[in-house]
Amino acid sequence: MDTINQRLIQVMEHFNLSPSSFAAKLDINRSSMSHIVSSRNKPGLEIIQKLLSAFPAINSLWLLIGSGEMLEGNARIIERPSLFKNEAERNTEKANQETKPKKELDLLDTIKNVYTELEKKNNLSEATIPKSVKRITLYYDNGSFEDFYSESK
């Protein structure tokens, strides 16, 4: 059974990346990557999250516990972007970025609506709760301080 370190190395090899370029792509220190490759350390949650964000085709269940295939569904190797794209490639890329699936947009709208409702609820509840001062603390230049408490409790 392979470890999460070995699966991380498989991802690195699948995308033909050296440990230092893989670390750069994940925005982590090269020393951290070196420790993972040598199995000195296991990757933490932050590194796993960065890896799944940088390589969305990777099956998260496979990465975490080794179950299933490395790539999601019918995913294939994602080509590295070229510095010299032709006009057609740029237009296609731009069109793909501008169109989001309807499900995704609906989900975003739902999240925004829930967040707005919660925000309204919190603002209303804070406004309706009477507030009074319990204590005031004064700090002086010489390092001393003085507390003043309200008389009503």
Helices and strands as residue ranges (DSSP letters): H 4-14, H 19-26, H 30-37, H 45-54, H 60-65, H 87-98, H 102-128, E 135-139, E 145-149
